[in-house]
Amino acid sequence: MDTKRVVLGLKVVLWLGALAPFAWMVAGFFLDWLGVNPIEKLTHVSGMTTLVLLLVTLAVTPARRLTGWNPVIQLRRPLGLFAFFYAFLHFSVWMVLDLGFDLQWVAEDIAERPYITVGFTAFVLLIPLAVTSTRGWIRRLRKRWTRLHALVYVSTALGCIHYYWLVKSDVRLPLLLAGIYVALMGVRAARWLERRIRATATAG
């Protein structure tokens, strides 16, 4: 099996899949198929895509460990950047289309509505991760880069809370996504515990 070709093929699938929601939103906006409340639809789709991409990003490392196929890690960076792109789009739709770029309204919404406070915090935490996603920043920050990018766990958790608080009636989907997040964090916790046990046994 040609690993480079497989990775390239997966990246092509990733780009097509990640750009599909954006293409749908742009087409829907101009072709008027977003329903009676297009801003709400754009907000929902961009937010949902952000959260799904964040969860897929978090699933890359467990997938590598379970399969033993290390090249899959190459998909993590583009997945994370696409997640930030949709988070920025989600924020922009809310701020520009919904609130008309009225900074006073924006500030009031962030301060007074808890689900927006949480969502905005999740978005802000993603900004330094996107900025430092290049190889140059990885070399500059070294071990600090790993600690900084652990913020993705916090941001994803806040995204799950944001979505749960936003939904007023049927919370099955928010709970499903939150459950996936908990499962992914459980895999990481188990890995950390395994390392601690090995370290203790070695030290003893």
C-alpha positions as CSV (number, residue, x, y, z in Angstrom):
1,M,0.0,0.0,0.0
2,D,1.4,3.4,-1.0
3,T,1.0,5.4,2.3
4,K,1.5,8.8,0.6
5,R,-1.3,8.1,-1.9
6,V,-3.7,6.9,0.8
7,V,-3.0,10.0,2.9
8,L,-3.5,12.2,-0.1
9,G,-6.7,10.5,-0.9
10,L,-7.9,11.0,2.7
11,K,-7.0,14.6,2.5
12,V,-9.0,15.1,-0.7
13,V,-12.0,13.4,0.9
14,L,-11.5,15.6,4.0
15,W,-11.4,18.9,2.0
16,L,-14.4,17.9,0.0
17,G,-16.4,16.8,3.0
18,A,-15.3,19.9,5.1
19,L,-16.1,22.4,2.3
20,A,-19.5,20.8,1.5
21,P,-21.5,22.5,4.3
22,F,-19.9,25.9,3.3
23,A,-20.9,25.3,-0.3
24,W,-24.4,24.4,0.7
25,M,-24.7,27.5,2.9
26,V,-23.4,29.9,0.1
27,A,-25.7,28.3,-2.5
28,G,-28.6,28.3,-0.1
29,F,-28.1,32.0,0.7
30,F,-28.1,33.0,-3.0
31,L,-30.7,30.6,-4.2
32,D,-33.1,31.2,-1.3
33,W,-33.5,27.7,0.0
34,L,-32.6,28.3,3.6
35,G,-36.2,28.6,4.7
36,V,-38.1,31.4,6.4
37,N,-35.3,32.2,8.8
38,P,-32.0,32.0,6.8
39,I,-29.9,33.6,9.4
40,E,-30.9,31.0,12.0
41,K,-30.3,28.2,9.5
42,L,-26.8,29.5,8.7
43,T,-26.0,29.9,12.4
44,H,-27.2,26.3,13.1
45,V,-25.3,24.7,10.2
46,S,-22.0,26.6,10.9
47,G,-22.2,25.8,14.6
48,M,-23.0,22.2,14.1
49,T,-20.2,21.8,11.6
50,T,-17.8,23.4,14.0
51,L,-18.7,21.0,16.8
52,V,-18.6,17.9,14.6
53,L,-15.2,18.8,13.2
54,L,-13.8,19.5,16.6
55,L,-15.0,16.0,17.7
56,V,-13.5,14.4,14.6
57,T,-10.2,16.2,15.3
58,L,-10.2,14.8,18.9
59,A,-10.8,11.4,17.5
60,V,-7.7,11.3,15.3
61,T,-5.2,10.5,18.1
62,P,-7.4,7.6,19.5
63,A,-7.8,6.3,16.0
64,R,-4.1,6.3,15.5
65,R,-3.5,4.4,18.7
66,L,-6.3,1.9,18.1
67,T,-5.3,1.1,14.5
68,G,-1.5,1.6,14.8
69,W,-1.6,3.6,11.6
70,N,0.5,6.7,12.4
71,P,0.0,8.6,9.1
72,V,-3.6,9.4,10.1
73,I,-2.2,12.1,12.4
74,Q,-1.6,14.2,9.3
75,L,-5.3,14.8,9.1
76,R,-5.5,16.5,12.5
77,R,-4.2,19.9,11.5
78,P,-6.5,20.5,8.5
79,L,-9.5,19.2,10.5
80,G,-8.6,21.6,13.3
81,L,-8.3,24.5,10.9
82,F,-11.6,23.7,9.2
83,A,-13.2,23.6,12.7
84,F,-11.8,27.1,13.4
85,F,-13.0,28.3,9.9
86,Y,-16.6,27.2,10.7
87,A,-16.3,28.7,14.3
88,F,-15.3,32.0,12.7
89,L,-18.2,31.7,10.2
90,H,-20.6,30.9,13.0
91,F,-19.5,33.9,15.0
92,S,-19.6,36.2,11.9
93,V,-23.1,35.2,11.0
94,W,-24.3,36.0,14.5
95,M,-22.4,39.3,14.8
96,V,-22.9,40.6,11.3
97,L,-26.1,39.1,10.0
98,D,-28.0,38.7,13.2
99,L,-26.8,41.7,15.2
100,G,-25.9,44.0,12.3
101,F,-22.4,44.5,13.6
102,D,-23.7,46.5,16.5
103,L,-20.8,46.1,19.0
104,Q,-23.0,47.2,21.9
105,W,-25.5,44.5,21.2
106,V,-22.7,42.0,20.8
107,A,-21.2,42.9,24.1
108,E,-24.6,42.8,25.8
109,D,-25.4,39.4,24.4
110,I,-22.1,38.0,25.5
111,A,-22.4,39.4,29.0
112,E,-26.1,38.7,29.6
113,R,-26.9,35.4,27.8
114,P,-25.0,32.4,29.3
115,Y,-25.1,30.2,26.2
116,I,-23.5,33.0,24.1
117,T,-20.9,33.7,26.9
118,V,-19.9,30.0,26.7
119,G,-19.9,29.9,22.9
120,F,-17.9,33.1,22.6
121,T,-15.3,31.8,25.1
122,A,-15.0,28.5,23.1
123,F,-14.4,30.6,19.9
124,V,-11.8,32.8,21.6
125,L,-9.9,29.7,22.9
126,L,-9.6,28.4,19.3
127,I,-7.9,31.6,18.0
128,P,-4.4,31.0,19.4
129,L,-4.7,27.4,18.3
130,A,-5.3,28.4,14.7
131,V,-2.6,31.0,14.8
132,T,0.0,28.6,16.2
133,S,-0.9,25.7,14.0
134,T,2.1,26.1,11.6
135,R,5.4,24.1,11.9
136,G,7.2,27.4,12.7
137,W,5.2,27.9,15.8
138,I,5.6,24.2,16.8
139,R,9.4,24.7,16.7
140,R,9.2,28.0,18.6
141,L,6.9,26.8,21.4
142,R,8.2,23.2,21.6
143,K,6.6,21.6,24.7
144,R,4.5,24.7,25.4
145,W,2.8,24.1,22.0
146,T,1.3,20.8,23.3
147,R,0.1,22.5,26.5
148,L,-1.4,25.4,24.6
149,H,-3.2,23.1,22.2
150,A,-4.8,21.2,25.1
151,L,-7.2,24.2,25.0
152,V,-9.0,22.3,22.3
153,Y,-10.5,20.0,24.9
154,V,-11.8,23.0,26.9
155,S,-13.2,24.7,23.7
156,T,-14.9,21.5,22.6
157,A,-16.5,21.0,26.0
158,L,-17.7,24.6,26.0
159,G,-19.1,24.0,22.5
160,C,-21.1,21.1,23.7
161,I,-22.5,23.2,26.6
162,H,-23.3,26.0,24.3
163,Y,-25.3,23.8,22.0
164,Y,-27.1,22.1,24.9
165,W,-28.1,25.4,26.4
166,L,-29.1,26.8,23.0
167,V,-31.6,23.9,22.3
168,K,-34.8,24.5,24.2
169,S,-36.7,21.3,23.6
170,D,-35.2,18.2,21.9
171,V,-31.8,17.8,23.5
172,R,-31.0,14.3,22.1
173,L,-28.5,15.5,19.5
174,P,-26.6,17.8,22.0
175,L,-26.5,15.0,24.5
176,L,-25.2,12.6,21.7
177,L,-22.4,14.9,20.8
178,A,-21.6,15.5,24.4
179,G,-21.5,11.7,25.0
180,I,-19.0,11.3,22.1
181,Y,-16.9,14.0,23.7
182,V,-17.0,12.3,27.1
183,A,-16.1,8.9,25.4
184,L,-13.1,10.5,23.6
185,M,-11.9,12.1,26.8
186,G,-12.4,8.8,28.6
187,V,-10.0,7.1,26.1
188,R,-7.4,9.8,26.8
189,A,-7.9,9.4,30.6
190,A,-7.4,5.7,30.3
191,R,-4.2,6.3,28.3
192,W,-2.9,8.7,30.9
193,L,-3.8,6.3,33.8
194,E,-2.0,3.5,31.9
195,R,1.2,5.6,31.6
196,R,1.0,6.6,35.3
197,I,0.8,2.9,36.3
198,R,3.7,2.0,34.1
199,A,5.8,4.9,35.5
200,T,5.0,3.9,39.1
201,A,5.9,0.3,38.3
202,T,9.2,1.3,36.7
203,A,10.0,3.6,39.6
204,G,9.3,0.9,42.1
